[in-house]
Amino acid sequence: MKSLEELSARAEIHDVLLRYCRGLDRVDMSLVRSAFWPDAWVQFPESLHQGSVDGFIEFLTGEMPRFVRTMHLLGNSLVDFDGPNVAHVETYLNADHQGTEVHQWANENVKLWARYLDRFEQRDGVWLIARRALATGWMYRYPRE
């Protein structure tokens, strides 16, 4: 049986994941940033970003407005606790993007199936992402109607 502390931690971790996606889809970088510790590391595919969370937010600040819209949906999420202050979290992602004329996917729709591979850490009673990697499973590009 799960302890009350573990159930509470799972709920807080889930809220962080949802807050991140909400920030992406609303192009609210302060909301995206609130999901990460200041010293977090983000590893997306090489052509996108590998480095500090501050660099990642800078990348997104330039990238996200070049979409007409995006929608990030989270699926299965497995939380594996490693002691009281660390959780390894694997979350399935289904994302839709519609590029503008100035995006590399100009006038295309892109569907992405991927997984977020996160290391969450609890510091001072708060759970946030300390390390994130994106594992892309499948991407499909098709013309915008």
Secondary structure as a PSIPRED ss2 file (coil, helix, strand):
# PSIPRED VFORMAT (PSIPRED V4.0)

   1 M C   1.000  0.000  0.000
   2 K C   1.000  0.000  0.000
   3 S C   1.000  0.000  0.000
   4 L H   0.000  1.000  0.000
   5 E H   0.000  1.000  0.000
   6 E H   0.000  1.000  0.000
   7 L H   0.000  1.000  0.000
   8 S H   0.000  1.000  0.000
   9 A H   0.000  1.000  0.000
  10 R H   0.000  1.000  0.000
  11 A H   0.000  1.000  0.000
  12 E H   0.000  1.000  0.000
  13 I H   0.000  1.000  0.000
  14 H H   0.000  1.000  0.000
  15 D H   0.000  1.000  0.000
  16 V H   0.000  1.000  0.000
  17 L H   0.000  1.000  0.000
  18 L H   0.000  1.000  0.000
  19 R H   0.000  1.000  0.000
  20 Y H   0.000  1.000  0.000
  21 C H   0.000  1.000  0.000
  22 R H   0.000  1.000  0.000
  23 G H   0.000  1.000  0.000
  24 L H   0.000  1.000  0.000
  25 D H   0.000  1.000  0.000
  26 R C   1.000  0.000  0.000
  27 V C   1.000  0.000  0.000
  28 D C   1.000  0.000  0.000
  29 M H   0.000  1.000  0.000
  30 S H   0.000  1.000  0.000
  31 L H   0.000  1.000  0.000
  32 V H   0.000  1.000  0.000
  33 R H   0.000  1.000  0.000
  34 S C   1.000  0.000  0.000
  35 A C   1.000  0.000  0.000
  36 F E   0.000  0.000  1.000
  37 W E   0.000  0.000  1.000
  38 P E   0.000  0.000  1.000
  39 D E   0.000  0.000  1.000
  40 A E   0.000  0.000  1.000
  41 W E   0.000  0.000  1.000
  42 V E   0.000  0.000  1.000
  43 Q E   0.000  0.000  1.000
  44 F C   1.000  0.000  0.000
  45 P C   1.000  0.000  0.000
  46 E C   1.000  0.000  0.000
  47 S C   1.000  0.000  0.000
  48 L C   1.000  0.000  0.000
  49 H C   1.000  0.000  0.000
  50 Q E   0.000  0.000  1.000
  51 G E   0.000  0.000  1.000
  52 S E   0.000  0.000  1.000
  53 V H   0.000  1.000  0.000
  54 D H   0.000  1.000  0.000
  55 G H   0.000  1.000  0.000
  56 F H   0.000  1.000  0.000
  57 I H   0.000  1.000  0.000
  58 E H   0.000  1.000  0.000
  59 F H   0.000  1.000  0.000
  60 L H   0.000  1.000  0.000
  61 T H   0.000  1.000  0.000
  62 G H   0.000  1.000  0.000
  63 E H   0.000  1.000  0.000
  64 M H   0.000  1.000  0.000
  65 P H   0.000  1.000  0.000
  66 R H   0.000  1.000  0.000
  67 F E   0.000  0.000  1.000
  68 V E   0.000  0.000  1.000
  69 R E   0.000  0.000  1.000
  70 T E   0.000  0.000  1.000
  71 M E   0.000  0.000  1.000
  72 H E   0.000  0.000  1.000
  73 L E   0.000  0.000  1.000
  74 L E   0.000  0.000  1.000
  75 G E   0.000  0.000  1.000
  76 N E   0.000  0.000  1.000
  77 S E   0.000  0.000  1.000
  78 L E   0.000  0.000  1.000
  79 V E   0.000  0.000  1.000
  80 D E   0.000  0.000  1.000
  81 F E   0.000  0.000  1.000
  82 D C   1.000  0.000  0.000
  83 G C   1.000  0.000  0.000
  84 P C   1.000  0.000  0.000
  85 N C   1.000  0.000  0.000
  86 V E   0.000  0.000  1.000
  87 A E   0.000  0.000  1.000
  88 H E   0.000  0.000  1.000
  89 V E   0.000  0.000  1.000
  90 E E   0.000  0.000  1.000
  91 T E   0.000  0.000  1.000
  92 Y E   0.000  0.000  1.000
  93 L E   0.000  0.000  1.000
  94 N E   0.000  0.000  1.000
  95 A E   0.000  0.000  1.000
  96 D E   0.000  0.000  1.000
  97 H E   0.000  0.000  1.000
  98 Q E   0.000  0.000  1.000
  99 G E   0.000  0.000  1.000
 100 T C   1.000  0.000  0.000
 101 E C   1.000  0.000  0.000
 102 V C   1.000  0.000  0.000
 103 H C   1.000  0.000  0.000
 104 Q C   1.000  0.000  0.000
 105 W C   1.000  0.000  0.000
 106 A C   1.000  0.000  0.000
 107 N C   1.000  0.000  0.000
 108 E E   0.000  0.000  1.000
 109 N E   0.000  0.000  1.000
 110 V E   0.000  0.000  1.000
 111 K E   0.000  0.000  1.000
 112 L E   0.000  0.000  1.000
 113 W E   0.000  0.000  1.000
 114 A E   0.000  0.000  1.000
 115 R E   0.000  0.000  1.000
 116 Y E   0.000  0.000  1.000
 117 L E   0.000  0.000  1.000
 118 D E   0.000  0.000  1.000
 119 R E   0.000  0.000  1.000
 120 F E   0.000  0.000  1.000
 121 E E   0.000  0.000  1.000
 122 Q E   0.000  0.000  1.000
 123 R E   0.000  0.000  1.000
 124 D C   1.000  0.000  0.000
 125 G C   1.000  0.000  0.000
 126 V E   0.000  0.000  1.000
 127 W E   0.000  0.000  1.000
 128 L E   0.000  0.000  1.000
 129 I E   0.000  0.000  1.000
 130 A E   0.000  0.000  1.000
 131 R E   0.000  0.000  1.000
 132 R E   0.000  0.000  1.000
 133 A E   0.000  0.000  1.000
 134 L E   0.000  0.000  1.000
 135 A E   0.000  0.000  1.000
 136 T E   0.000  0.000  1.000
 137 G E   0.000  0.000  1.000
 138 W E   0.000  0.000  1.000
 139 M E   0.000  0.000  1.000
 140 Y E   0.000  0.000  1.000
 141 R E   0.000  0.000  1.000
 142 Y E   0.000  0.000  1.000
 143 P E   0.000  0.000  1.000
 144 R C   1.000  0.000  0.000
 145 E C   1.000  0.000  0.000
